[in-house]
Amino acid sequence: MLVIVSLSRLDNDRIEIRVTKPQHHLNPAREYSSQTEVQSVLLDFGISQEIVDSHLKLLAQMGENEQLKFPPMEVPRHQLLSNGFRF
């Protein structure tokens, strides 16, 4: 399934992952309390360790609630569902 994954650092020191299908209004989000959890989900989506690490470093430098988006990518539907992202 083609999706756009984005990250945001929330004001409660949690990190939000949001998954959006292009040209759809649904964009489920999940909050995580650690970078380790976020990293695990992103790796499960098929994003490389190197890209995940660079995005997490950038996220740490950004303000609260600013979004950092990954390029559109294909993520198997079962991977989305197994990580709690339902469409």
mmCIF file as gemmi writes it, N, C-alpha and C atoms, coordinates in Angstrom:
data_model
loop_
_atom_site.group_PDB
_atom_site.id
_atom_site.type_symbol
_atom_site.label_atom_id
_atom_site.label_alt_id
_atom_site.label_comp_id
_atom_site.label_asym_id
_atom_site.label_entity_id
_atom_site.label_seq_id
_atom_site.pdbx_PDB_ins_code
_atom_site.Cartn_x
_atom_site.Cartn_y
_atom_site.Cartn_z
_atom_site.occupancy
_atom_site.B_iso_or_equiv
_atom_site.pdbx_formal_charge
_atom_site.auth_seq_id
_atom_site.auth_asym_id
_atom_site.pdbx_PDB_model_num
ATOM 1 N N . MET Axp A 1 ? 0.843 -1.163 0 1 0 ? 1 A 1
ATOM 2 C CA . MET Axp A 1 ? 0 0 0 1 0 ? 1 A 1
ATOM 3 C C . MET Axp A 1 ? 0.897 1.238 0 1 0 ? 1 A 1
ATOM 4 N N . LEU Axp A 2 ? 0.604 2.188 -0.871 1 0 ? 2 A 1
ATOM 5 C CA . LEU Axp A 2 ? 1.376 3.422 -0.948 1 0 ? 2 A 1
ATOM 6 C C . LEU Axp A 2 ? 0.955 4.348 0.185 1 0 ? 2 A 1
ATOM 7 N N . VAL Axp A 3 ? 1.916 4.758 1.015 1 0 ? 3 A 1
ATOM 8 C CA . VAL Axp A 3 ? 1.638 5.637 2.149 1 0 ? 3 A 1
ATOM 9 C C . VAL Axp A 3 ? 2.742 6.672 2.302 1 0 ? 3 A 1
ATOM 10 N N . ILE Axp A 4 ? 2.416 7.715 3.042 1 0 ? 4 A 1
ATOM 11 C CA . ILE Axp A 4 ? 3.403 8.716 3.456 1 0 ? 4 A 1
ATOM 12 C C . ILE Axp A 4 ? 3.48 8.636 4.97 1 0 ? 4 A 1
ATOM 13 N N . VAL Axp A 5 ? 4.669 8.388 5.482 1 0 ? 5 A 1
ATOM 14 C CA . VAL Axp A 5 ? 4.902 8.269 6.917 1 0 ? 5 A 1
ATOM 15 C C . VAL Axp A 5 ? 5.527 9.567 7.396 1 0 ? 5 A 1
ATOM 16 N N . SER Axp A 6 ? 5.02 10.076 8.522 1 0 ? 6 A 1
ATOM 17 C CA . SER Axp A 6 ? 5.605 11.291 9.09 1 0 ? 6 A 1
ATOM 18 C C . SER Axp A 6 ? 5.806 11.122 10.589 1 0 ? 6 A 1
ATOM 19 N N . LEU Axp A 7 ? 6.747 11.898 11.107 1 0 ? 7 A 1
ATOM 20 C CA . LEU Axp A 7 ? 7.077 11.884 12.531 1 0 ? 7 A 1
ATOM 21 C C . LEU Axp A 7 ? 6.859 13.278 13.101 1 0 ? 7 A 1
ATOM 22 N N . SER Axp A 8 ? 6.436 13.335 14.356 1 0 ? 8 A 1
ATOM 23 C CA . SER Axp A 8 ? 6.327 14.598 15.085 1 0 ? 8 A 1
ATOM 24 C C . SER Axp A 8 ? 6.753 14.356 16.526 1 0 ? 8 A 1
ATOM 25 N N . ARG Axp A 9 ? 7.451 15.344 17.076 1 0 ? 9 A 1
ATOM 26 C CA . ARG Axp A 9 ? 7.784 15.291 18.496 1 0 ? 9 A 1
ATOM 27 C C . ARG Axp A 9 ? 6.701 16.091 19.212 1 0 ? 9 A 1
ATOM 28 N N . LEU Axp A 10 ? 6.02 15.455 20.141 1 0 ? 10 A 1
ATOM 29 C CA . LEU Axp A 10 ? 4.912 16.086 20.84 1 0 ? 10 A 1
ATOM 30 C C . LEU Axp A 10 ? 5.393 16.813 22.091 1 0 ? 10 A 1
ATOM 31 N N . ASP Axp A 11 ? 4.535 17.652 22.642 1 0 ? 11 A 1
ATOM 32 C CA . ASP Axp A 11 ? 4.922 18.449 23.799 1 0 ? 11 A 1
ATOM 33 C C . ASP Axp A 11 ? 5.111 17.631 25.08 1 0 ? 11 A 1
ATOM 34 N N . ASN Axp A 12 ? 4.665 16.391 25.086 1 0 ? 12 A 1
ATOM 35 C CA . ASN Axp A 12 ? 4.819 15.531 26.259 1 0 ? 12 A 1
ATOM 36 C C . ASN Axp A 12 ? 6.01 14.578 26.118 1 0 ? 12 A 1
ATOM 37 N N . ASP Axp A 13 ? 6.973 14.938 25.266 1 0 ? 13 A 1
ATOM 38 C CA . ASP Axp A 13 ? 8.182 14.146 24.999 1 0 ? 13 A 1
ATOM 39 C C . ASP Axp A 13 ? 7.885 12.792 24.367 1 0 ? 13 A 1
ATOM 40 N N . ARG Axp A 14 ? 6.727 12.67 23.779 1 0 ? 14 A 1
ATOM 41 C CA . ARG Axp A 14 ? 6.401 11.456 23.037 1 0 ? 14 A 1
ATOM 42 C C . ARG Axp A 14 ? 6.617 11.741 21.553 1 0 ? 14 A 1
ATOM 43 N N . ILE Axp A 15 ? 6.699 10.684 20.77 1 0 ? 15 A 1
ATOM 44 C CA . ILE Axp A 15 ? 6.879 10.823 19.327 1 0 ? 15 A 1
ATOM 45 C C . ILE Axp A 15 ? 5.667 10.204 18.651 1 0 ? 15 A 1
ATOM 46 N N . GLU Axp A 16 ? 5.129 10.93 17.689 1 0 ? 16 A 1
ATOM 47 C CA . GLU Axp A 16 ? 3.963 10.455 16.96 1 0 ? 16 A 1
ATOM 48 C C . GLU Axp A 16 ? 4.385 10.011 15.568 1 0 ? 16 A 1
ATOM 49 N N . ILE Axp A 17 ? 3.896 8.839 15.172 1 0 ? 17 A 1
ATOM 50 C CA . ILE Axp A 17 ? 4.021 8.386 13.791 1 0 ? 17 A 1
ATOM 51 C C . ILE Axp A 17 ? 2.638 8.494 13.174 1 0 ? 17 A 1
ATOM 52 N N . ARG Axp A 18 ? 2.58 9.151 12.037 1 0 ? 18 A 1
ATOM 53 C CA . ARG Axp A 18 ? 1.317 9.298 11.305 1 0 ? 18 A 1
ATOM 54 C C . ARG Axp A 18 ? 1.503 8.665 9.932 1 0 ? 18 A 1
ATOM 55 N N . VAL Axp A 19 ? 0.495 7.926 9.487 1 0 ? 19 A 1
ATOM 56 C CA . VAL Axp A 19 ? 0.546 7.267 8.184 1 0 ? 19 A 1
ATOM 57 C C . VAL Axp A 19 ? -0.632 7.784 7.357 1 0 ? 19 A 1
ATOM 58 N N . THR Axp A 20 ? -0.327 8.295 6.172 1 0 ? 20 A 1
ATOM 59 C CA . THR Axp A 20 ? -1.348 8.879 5.306 1 0 ? 20 A 1
ATOM 60 C C . THR Axp A 20 ? -1.322 8.2 3.948 1 0 ? 20 A 1
ATOM 61 N N . LYS Axp A 21 ? -2.51 7.87 3.465 1 0 ? 21 A 1
ATOM 62 C CA . LYS Axp A 21 ? -2.618 7.395 2.093 1 0 ? 21 A 1
ATOM 63 C C . LYS Axp A 21 ? -2.78 8.618 1.205 1 0 ? 21 A 1
ATOM 64 N N . PRO Axp A 22 ? -1.987 8.742 0.127 1 0 ? 22 A 1
ATOM 65 C CA . PRO Axp A 22 ? -2.116 9.904 -0.754 1 0 ? 22 A 1
ATOM 66 C C . PRO Axp A 22 ? -3.56 10.07 -1.243 1 0 ? 22 A 1
ATOM 67 N N . GLN Axp A 23 ? -4.016 11.306 -1.222 1 0 ? 23 A 1
ATOM 68 C CA . GLN Axp A 23 ? -5.34 11.691 -1.69 1 0 ? 23 A 1
ATOM 69 C C . GLN Axp A 23 ? -6.468 11.088 -0.86 1 0 ? 23 A 1
ATOM 70 N N . HIS Axp A 24 ? -6.2 10.758 0.386 1 0 ? 24 A 1
ATOM 71 C CA . HIS Axp A 24 ? -7.229 10.287 1.316 1 0 ? 24 A 1
ATOM 72 C C . HIS Axp A 24 ? -7.169 11.145 2.573 1 0 ? 24 A 1
ATOM 73 N N . HIS Axp A 25 ? -8.273 11.214 3.264 1 0 ? 25 A 1
ATOM 74 C CA . HIS Axp A 25 ? -8.339 12.032 4.469 1 0 ? 25 A 1
ATOM 75 C C . HIS Axp A 25 ? -7.981 11.257 5.729 1 0 ? 25 A 1
ATOM 76 N N . LEU Axp A 26 ? -7.973 9.939 5.636 1 0 ? 26 A 1
ATOM 77 C CA . LEU Axp A 26 ? -7.616 9.141 6.802 1 0 ? 26 A 1
ATOM 78 C C . LEU Axp A 26 ? -6.113 9.203 7.022 1 0 ? 26 A 1
ATOM 79 N N . ASN Axp A 27 ? -5.715 9.477 8.237 1 0 ? 27 A 1
ATOM 80 C CA . ASN Axp A 27 ? -4.29 9.474 8.559 1 0 ? 27 A 1
ATOM 81 C C . ASN Axp A 27 ? -4.108 9.042 10.009 1 0 ? 27 A 1
ATOM 82 N N . PRO Axp A 28 ? -4.213 7.737 10.233 1 0 ? 28 A 1
ATOM 83 C CA . PRO Axp A 28 ? -4.074 7.23 11.602 1 0 ? 28 A 1
ATOM 84 C C . PRO Axp A 28 ? -2.71 7.577 12.199 1 0 ? 28 A 1
ATOM 85 N N . ALA Axp A 29 ? -2.734 7.804 13.502 1 0 ? 29 A 1
ATOM 86 C CA . ALA Axp A 29 ? -1.505 8.16 14.211 1 0 ? 29 A 1
ATOM 87 C C . ALA Axp A 29 ? -1.386 7.32 15.474 1 0 ? 29 A 1
ATOM 88 N N . ARG Axp A 30 ? -0.157 7.091 15.862 1 0 ? 30 A 1
ATOM 89 C CA . ARG Axp A 30 ? 0.144 6.382 17.108 1 0 ? 30 A 1
ATOM 90 C C . ARG Axp A 30 ? 1.254 7.134 17.812 1 0 ? 30 A 1
ATOM 91 N N . GLU Axp A 31 ? 1.176 7.168 19.131 1 0 ? 31 A 1
ATOM 92 C CA . GLU Axp A 31 ? 2.209 7.826 19.932 1 0 ? 31 A 1
ATOM 93 C C . GLU Axp A 31 ? 3.087 6.789 20.611 1 0 ? 31 A 1
ATOM 94 N N . TYR Axp A 32 ? 4.366 7.125 20.723 1 0 ? 32 A 1
ATOM 95 C CA . TYR Axp A 32 ? 5.345 6.233 21.332 1 0 ? 32 A 1
ATOM 96 C C . TYR Axp A 32 ? 6.156 7.018 22.352 1 0 ? 32 A 1
ATOM 97 N N . SER Axp A 33 ? 6.577 6.337 23.405 1 0 ? 33 A 1
ATOM 98 C CA . SER Axp A 33 ? 7.298 7.015 24.479 1 0 ? 33 A 1
ATOM 99 C C . SER Axp A 33 ? 8.814 6.979 24.312 1 0 ? 33 A 1
ATOM 100 N N . SER Axp A 34 ? 9.311 6.194 23.351 1 0 ? 34 A 1
ATOM 101 C CA . SER Axp A 34 ? 10.766 6.121 23.188 1 0 ? 34 A 1
ATOM 102 C C . SER Axp A 34 ? 11.153 6.051 21.71 1 0 ? 34 A 1
ATOM 103 N N . GLN Axp A 35 ? 12.362 6.513 21.432 1 0 ? 35 A 1
ATOM 104 C CA . GLN Axp A 35 ? 12.885 6.412 20.079 1 0 ? 35 A 1
ATOM 105 C C . GLN Axp A 35 ? 13.081 4.96 19.67 1 0 ? 35 A 1
ATOM 106 N N . THR Axp A 36 ? 13.347 4.095 20.635 1 0 ? 36 A 1
ATOM 107 C CA . THR Axp A 36 ? 13.52 2.673 20.337 1 0 ? 36 A 1
ATOM 108 C C . THR Axp A 36 ? 12.242 2.08 19.757 1 0 ? 36 A 1
ATOM 109 N N . GLU Axp A 37 ? 11.098 2.444 20.34 1 0 ? 37 A 1
ATOM 110 C CA . GLU Axp A 37 ? 9.809 1.96 19.82 1 0 ? 37 A 1
ATOM 111 C C . GLU Axp A 37 ? 9.562 2.495 18.415 1 0 ? 37 A 1
ATOM 112 N N . VAL Axp A 38 ? 9.831 3.782 18.22 1 0 ? 38 A 1
ATOM 113 C CA . VAL Axp A 38 ? 9.639 4.411 16.91 1 0 ? 38 A 1
ATOM 114 C C . VAL Axp A 38 ? 10.542 3.747 15.882 1 0 ? 38 A 1
ATOM 115 N N . GLN Axp A 39 ? 11.782 3.561 16.249 1 0 ? 39 A 1
ATOM 116 C CA . GLN Axp A 39 ? 12.745 2.926 15.351 1 0 ? 39 A 1
ATOM 117 C C . GLN Axp A 39 ? 12.266 1.531 14.937 1 0 ? 39 A 1
ATOM 118 N N . SER Axp A 40 ? 11.763 0.767 15.873 1 0 ? 40 A 1
ATOM 119 C CA . SER Axp A 40 ? 11.279 -0.582 15.591 1 0 ? 40 A 1
ATOM 120 C C . SER Axp A 40 ? 10.132 -0.564 14.576 1 0 ? 40 A 1
ATOM 121 N N . VAL Axp A 41 ? 9.191 0.349 14.74 1 0 ? 41 A 1
ATOM 122 C CA . VAL Axp A 41 ? 8.057 0.445 13.817 1 0 ? 41 A 1
ATOM 123 C C . VAL Axp A 41 ? 8.54 0.843 12.426 1 0 ? 41 A 1
ATOM 124 N N . LEU Axp A 42 ? 9.409 1.843 12.36 1 0 ? 42 A 1
ATOM 125 C CA . LEU Axp A 42 ? 9.888 2.312 11.063 1 0 ? 42 A 1
ATOM 126 C C . LEU Axp A 42 ? 10.695 1.238 10.334 1 0 ? 42 A 1
ATOM 127 N N . LEU Axp A 43 ? 11.5 0.507 11.065 1 0 ? 43 A 1
ATOM 128 C CA . LEU Axp A 43 ? 12.246 -0.602 10.457 1 0 ? 43 A 1
ATOM 129 C C . LEU Axp A 43 ? 11.285 -1.683 9.963 1 0 ? 43 A 1
ATOM 130 N N . ASP Axp A 44 ? 10.225 -1.914 10.722 1 0 ? 44 A 1
ATOM 131 C CA . ASP Axp A 44 ? 9.22 -2.902 10.335 1 0 ? 44 A 1
ATOM 132 C C . ASP Axp A 44 ? 8.51 -2.488 9.048 1 0 ? 44 A 1
ATOM 133 N N . PHE Axp A 45 ? 8.413 -1.183 8.803 1 0 ? 45 A 1
ATOM 134 C CA . PHE Axp A 45 ? 7.82 -0.674 7.569 1 0 ? 45 A 1
ATOM 135 C C . PHE Axp A 45 ? 8.752 -0.845 6.374 1 0 ? 45 A 1
ATOM 136 N N . GLY Axp A 46 ? 10.004 -1.233 6.625 1 0 ? 46 A 1
ATOM 137 C CA . GLY Axp A 46 ? 10.956 -1.441 5.537 1 0 ? 46 A 1
ATOM 138 C C . GLY Axp A 46 ? 11.876 -0.265 5.288 1 0 ? 46 A 1
ATOM 139 N N . ILE Axp A 47 ? 11.882 0.706 6.203 1 0 ? 47 A 1
ATOM 140 C CA . ILE Axp A 47 ? 12.767 1.858 6.069 1 0 ? 47 A 1
ATOM 141 C C . ILE Axp A 47 ? 14.143 1.453 6.588 1 0 ? 47 A 1
ATOM 142 N N . SER Axp A 48 ? 15.181 1.827 5.89 1 0 ? 48 A 1
ATOM 143 C CA . SER Axp A 48 ? 16.527 1.401 6.269 1 0 ? 48 A 1
ATOM 144 C C . SER Axp A 48 ? 16.971 2.04 7.581 1 0 ? 48 A 1
ATOM 145 N N . GLN Axp A 49 ? 17.865 1.342 8.275 1 0 ? 49 A 1
ATOM 146 C CA . GLN Axp A 49 ? 18.402 1.818 9.552 1 0 ? 49 A 1
ATOM 147 C C . GLN Axp A 49 ? 19.038 3.2 9.395 1 0 ? 49 A 1
ATOM 148 N N . GLU Axp A 50 ? 19.778 3.388 8.323 1 0 ? 50 A 1
ATOM 149 C CA . GLU Axp A 50 ? 20.469 4.655 8.069 1 0 ? 50 A 1
ATOM 150 C C . GLU Axp A 50 ? 19.485 5.821 7.94 1 0 ? 50 A 1
ATOM 151 N N . ILE Axp A 51 ? 18.41 5.616 7.197 1 0 ? 51 A 1
ATOM 152 C CA . ILE Axp A 51 ? 17.409 6.67 7.01 1 0 ? 51 A 1
ATOM 153 C C . ILE Axp A 51 ? 16.653 6.932 8.303 1 0 ? 51 A 1
ATOM 154 N N . VAL Axp A 52 ? 16.315 5.876 9.026 1 0 ? 52 A 1
ATOM 155 C CA . VAL Axp A 52 ? 15.638 6.037 10.312 1 0 ? 52 A 1
ATOM 156 C C . VAL Axp A 52 ? 16.505 6.853 11.269 1 0 ? 52 A 1
ATOM 157 N N . ASP Axp A 53 ? 17.771 6.51 11.367 1 0 ? 53 A 1
ATOM 158 C CA . ASP Axp A 53 ? 18.683 7.231 12.258 1 0 ? 53 A 1
ATOM 159 C C . ASP Axp A 53 ? 18.779 8.71 11.886 1 0 ? 53 A 1
ATOM 160 N N . SER Axp A 54 ? 18.898 9.014 10.599 1 0 ? 54 A 1
ATOM 161 C CA . SER Axp A 54 ? 19.035 10.415 10.186 1 0 ? 54 A 1
ATOM 162 C C . SER Axp A 54 ? 17.751 11.193 10.464 1 0 ? 54 A 1
ATOM 163 N N . HIS Axp A 55 ? 16.596 10.578 10.249 1 0 ? 55 A 1
ATOM 164 C CA . HIS Axp A 55 ? 15.329 11.268 10.521 1 0 ? 55 A 1
ATOM 165 C C . HIS Axp A 55 ? 15.137 11.491 12.024 1 0 ? 55 A 1
ATOM 166 N N . LEU Axp A 56 ? 15.529 10.527 12.851 1 0 ? 56 A 1
ATOM 167 C CA . LEU Axp A 56 ? 15.394 10.708 14.294 1 0 ? 56 A 1
ATOM 168 C C . LEU Axp A 56 ? 16.33 11.814 14.805 1 0 ? 56 A 1
ATOM 169 N N . LYS Axp A 57 ? 17.511 11.937 14.205 1 0 ? 57 A 1
ATOM 170 C CA . LYS Axp A 57 ? 18.418 13.037 14.578 1 0 ? 57 A 1
ATOM 171 C C . LYS Axp A 57 ? 17.821 14.385 14.194 1 0 ? 57 A 1
ATOM 172 N N . LEU Axp A 58 ? 17.244 14.463 13.004 1 0 ? 58 A 1
ATOM 173 C CA . LEU Axp A 58 ? 16.593 15.701 12.568 1 0 ? 58 A 1
ATOM 174 C C . LEU Axp A 58 ? 15.401 16.039 13.46 1 0 ? 58 A 1
ATOM 175 N N . LEU Axp A 59 ? 14.634 15.032 13.809 1 0 ? 59 A 1
ATOM 176 C CA . LEU Axp A 59 ? 13.455 15.234 14.649 1 0 ? 59 A 1
ATOM 177 C C . LEU Axp A 59 ? 13.837 15.855 15.989 1 0 ? 59 A 1
ATOM 178 N N . ALA Axp A 60 ? 14.957 15.442 16.542 1 0 ? 60 A 1
ATOM 179 C CA . ALA Axp A 60 ? 15.41 15.962 17.835 1 0 ? 60 A 1
ATOM 180 C C . ALA Axp A 60 ? 15.722 17.46 17.755 1 0 ? 60 A 1
ATOM 181 N N . GLN Axp A 61 ? 16.026 17.963 16.569 1 0 ? 61 A 1
ATOM 182 C CA . GLN Axp A 61 ? 16.358 19.367 16.38 1 0 ? 61 A 1
ATOM 183 C C . GLN Axp A 61 ? 15.145 20.229 16.039 1 0 ? 61 A 1
ATOM 184 N N . MET Axp A 62 ? 14.032 19.585 15.764 1 0 ? 62 A 1
ATOM 185 C CA . MET Axp A 62 ? 12.833 20.304 15.346 1 0 ? 62 A 1
ATOM 186 C C . MET Axp A 62 ? 11.992 20.708 16.558 1 0 ? 62 A 1
ATOM 187 N N . GLY Axp A 63 ? 11.116 21.675 16.335 1 0 ? 63 A 1
ATOM 188 C CA . GLY Axp A 63 ? 10.202 22.11 17.376 1 0 ? 63 A 1
ATOM 189 C C . GLY Axp A 63 ? 9.07 21.117 17.571 1 0 ? 63 A 1
ATOM 190 N N . GLU Axp A 64 ? 8.354 21.31 18.66 1 0 ? 64 A 1
ATOM 191 C CA . GLU Axp A 64 ? 7.231 20.429 18.952 1 0 ? 64 A 1
ATOM 192 C C . GLU Axp A 64 ? 6.163 20.557 17.874 1 0 ? 64 A 1
ATOM 193 N N . ASN Axp A 65 ? 5.562 19.43 17.535 1 0 ? 65 A 1
ATOM 194 C CA . ASN Axp A 65 ? 4.455 19.321 16.589 1 0 ? 65 A 1
ATOM 195 C C . ASN Axp A 65 ? 4.822 19.646 15.142 1 0 ? 65 A 1
ATOM 196 N N . GLU Axp A 66 ? 6.101 19.856 14.838 1 0 ? 66 A 1
ATOM 197 C CA . GLU Axp A 66 ? 6.517 19.996 13.446 1 0 ? 66 A 1
ATOM 198 C C . GLU Axp A 66 ? 6.617 18.596 12.853 1 0 ? 66 A 1
ATOM 199 N N . GLN Axp A 67 ? 6.17 18.45 11.618 1 0 ? 67 A 1
ATOM 200 C CA . GLN Axp A 67 ? 6.191 17.144 10.974 1 0 ? 67 A 1
ATOM 201 C C . GLN Axp A 67 ? 7.425 16.961 10.105 1 0 ? 67 A 1
ATOM 202 N N . LEU Axp A 68 ? 7.973 15.773 10.191 1 0 ? 68 A 1
ATOM 203 C CA . LEU Axp A 68 ? 9.091 15.355 9.342 1 0 ? 68 A 1
ATOM 204 C C . LEU Axp A 68 ? 8.58 14.176 8.521 1 0 ? 68 A 1
ATOM 205 N N . LYS Axp A 69 ? 8.499 14.358 7.205 1 0 ? 69 A 1
ATOM 206 C CA . LYS Axp A 69 ? 7.912 13.333 6.343 1 0 ? 69 A 1
ATOM 207 C C . LYS Axp A 69 ? 8.976 12.525 5.616 1 0 ? 69 A 1
ATOM 208 N N . PHE Axp A 70 ? 8.683 11.255 5.461 1 0 ? 70 A 1
ATOM 209 C CA . PHE Axp A 70 ? 9.467 10.376 4.601 1 0 ? 70 A 1
ATOM 210 C C . PHE Axp A 70 ? 8.863 10.469 3.203 1 0 ? 70 A 1
ATOM 211 N N . PRO Axp A 71 ? 9.628 10.173 2.163 1 0 ? 71 A 1
ATOM 212 C CA . PRO Axp A 71 ? 9.045 10.123 0.814 1 0 ? 71 A 1
ATOM 213 C C . PRO Axp A 71 ? 7.967 9.032 0.765 1 0 ? 71 A 1
ATOM 214 N N . PRO Axp A 72 ? 7.007 9.149 -0.159 1 0 ? 72 A 1
ATOM 215 C CA . PRO Axp A 72 ? 5.994 8.098 -0.3 1 0 ? 72 A 1
ATOM 216 C C . PRO Axp A 72 ? 6.67 6.733 -0.485 1 0 ? 72 A 1
ATOM 217 N N . MET Axp A 73 ? 6.088 5.719 0.145 1 0 ? 73 A 1
ATOM 218 C CA . MET Axp A 73 ? 6.677 4.383 0.091 1 0 ? 73 A 1
ATOM 219 C C . MET Axp A 73 ? 5.59 3.319 0.111 1 0 ? 73 A 1
ATOM 220 N N . GLU Axp A 74 ? 5.959 2.163 -0.381 1 0 ? 74 A 1
ATOM 221 C CA . GLU Axp A 74 ? 5.076 1.002 -0.327 1 0 ? 74 A 1
ATOM 222 C C . GLU Axp A 74 ? 5.331 0.261 0.993 1 0 ? 74 A 1
ATOM 223 N N . VAL Axp A 75 ? 4.278 0.107 1.776 1 0 ? 75 A 1
ATOM 224 C CA . VAL Axp A 75 ? 4.358 -0.663 3.013 1 0 ? 75 A 1
ATOM 225 C C . VAL Axp A 75 ? 3.266 -1.721 2.938 1 0 ? 75 A 1
ATOM 226 N N . PRO Axp A 76 ? 3.614 -2.993 3.115 1 0 ? 76 A 1
ATOM 227 C CA . PRO Axp A 76 ? 2.587 -4.035 3.061 1 0 ? 76 A 1
ATOM 228 C C . PRO Axp A 76 ? 1.476 -3.768 4.081 1 0 ? 76 A 1
ATOM 229 N N . ARG Axp A 77 ? 0.249 -3.968 3.667 1 0 ? 77 A 1
ATOM 230 C CA . ARG Axp A 77 ? -0.911 -3.719 4.53 1 0 ? 77 A 1
ATOM 231 C C . ARG Axp A 77 ? -0.794 -4.451 5.859 1 0 ? 77 A 1
ATOM 232 N N . HIS Axp A 78 ? -0.305 -5.693 5.831 1 0 ? 78 A 1
ATOM 233 C CA . HIS Axp A 78 ? -0.207 -6.456 7.083 1 0 ? 78 A 1
ATOM 234 C C . HIS Axp A 78 ? 0.8 -5.824 8.051 1 0 ? 78 A 1
ATOM 235 N N . GLN Axp A 79 ? 1.833 -5.136 7.515 1 0 ? 79 A 1
ATOM 236 C CA . GLN Axp A 79 ? 2.799 -4.441 8.377 1 0 ? 79 A 1
ATOM 237 C C . GLN Axp A 79 ? 2.13 -3.249 9.06 1 0 ? 79 A 1
ATOM 238 N N . LEU Axp A 80 ? 1.305 -2.526 8.307 1 0 ? 80 A 1
ATOM 239 C CA . LEU Axp A 80 ? 0.568 -1.404 8.881 1 0 ? 80 A 1
ATOM 240 C C . LEU Axp A 80 ? -0.371 -1.902 9.969 1 0 ? 80 A 1
ATOM 241 N N . LEU Axp A 81 ? -1.128 -2.921 9.664 1 0 ? 81 A 1
ATOM 242 C CA . LEU Axp A 81 ? -2.088 -3.455 10.623 1 0 ? 81 A 1
ATOM 243 C C . LEU Axp A 81 ? -1.415 -4.01 11.87 1 0 ? 81 A 1
ATOM 244 N N . SER Axp A 82 ? -0.305 -4.707 11.697 1 0 ? 82 A 1
ATOM 245 C CA . SER Axp A 82 ? 0.371 -5.303 12.855 1 0 ? 82 A 1
ATOM 246 C C . SER Axp A 82 ? 0.968 -4.241 13.77 1 0 ? 82 A 1
ATOM 247 N N . ASN Axp A 83 ? 1.138 -3.018 13.273 1 0 ? 83 A 1
ATOM 248 C CA . ASN Axp A 83 ? 1.647 -1.916 14.087 1 0 ? 83 A 1
ATOM 249 C C . ASN Axp A 83 ? 0.536 -0.951 14.519 1 0 ? 83 A 1
ATOM 250 N N . GLY Axp A 84 ? -0.72 -1.355 14.31 1 0 ? 84 A 1
ATOM 251 C CA . GLY Axp A 84 ? -1.851 -0.586 14.818 1 0 ? 84 A 1
ATOM 252 C C . GLY Axp A 84 ? -2.377 0.5 13.906 1 0 ? 84 A 1
ATOM 253 N N . PHE Axp A 85 ? -1.945 0.527 12.653 1 0 ? 85 A 1
ATOM 254 C CA . PHE Axp A 85 ? -2.413 1.542 11.721 1 0 ? 85 A 1
ATOM 255 C C . PHE Axp A 85 ? -3.514 0.945 10.857 1 0 ? 85 A 1
ATOM 256 N N . ARG Axp A 86 ? -4.739 1.389 11.083 1 0 ? 86 A 1
ATOM 257 C CA . ARG Axp A 86 ? -5.892 0.827 10.4 1 0 ? 86 A 1
ATOM 258 C C . ARG Axp A 86 ? -6.493 1.864 9.448 1 0 ? 86 A 1
ATOM 259 N N . PHE Axp A 87 ? -6.852 1.395 8.256 1 0 ? 87 A 1
ATOM 260 C CA . PHE Axp A 87 ? -7.502 2.259 7.271 1 0 ? 87 A 1
ATOM 261 C C . PHE Axp A 87 ? -8.88 1.743 6.976 1 0 ? 87 A 1
